[in-house]
Amino acid sequence: MIIRDETVADYEDVYRLILEAFAAAEHTDGNEQDLVVDLRKGK
């Protein structure tokens, strides 16, 4: 396994991954993927 920093090219894949990962979570508000976007922007 190679662990590396995320690049801009990864953003869409990471967004979809988080969306799918939390889709069936018991405690979710459905915006976890958007939180990651906001964190990247420094909000």
C-alpha positions as CSV (number, residue, x, y, z in Angstrom):
1,M,0.0,0.0,0.0
2,I,1.2,3.5,-0.9
3,I,0.0,6.4,1.2
4,R,0.4,9.8,-0.3
5,D,-1.1,13.3,0.0
6,E,-4.3,13.9,-1.8
7,T,-4.1,15.9,-5.1
8,V,-6.7,18.0,-6.9
9,A,-7.1,15.1,-9.3
10,D,-8.3,12.9,-6.4
11,Y,-11.1,15.3,-5.2
12,E,-13.9,13.8,-7.3
13,D,-13.0,10.2,-6.4
14,V,-12.7,11.1,-2.7
15,Y,-16.0,12.9,-2.8
16,R,-17.8,9.8,-4.2
17,L,-16.0,7.5,-1.8
18,I,-17.1,9.5,1.2
19,L,-20.7,9.7,-0.2
20,E,-20.8,6.0,-0.7
21,A,-19.1,5.2,2.7
22,F,-21.7,7.2,4.7
23,A,-24.8,6.2,2.5
24,A,-25.8,3.4,4.9
25,A,-24.4,4.8,8.1
26,E,-26.7,4.8,11.1
27,H,-25.8,8.3,12.2
28,T,-25.3,10.6,9.2
29,D,-26.7,13.9,8.1
30,G,-25.8,13.2,4.4
31,N,-23.3,16.0,4.0
32,E,-20.0,14.4,5.2
33,Q,-18.6,14.7,1.6
34,D,-19.4,18.4,1.6
35,L,-17.6,18.8,5.0
36,V,-14.4,17.5,3.3
37,V,-14.8,20.1,0.5
38,D,-15.2,22.9,3.2
39,L,-12.2,21.6,5.1
40,R,-10.1,21.9,1.9
41,K,-11.3,25.5,1.5
42,G,-10.3,26.2,5.1
43,K,-13.9,27.0,6.3
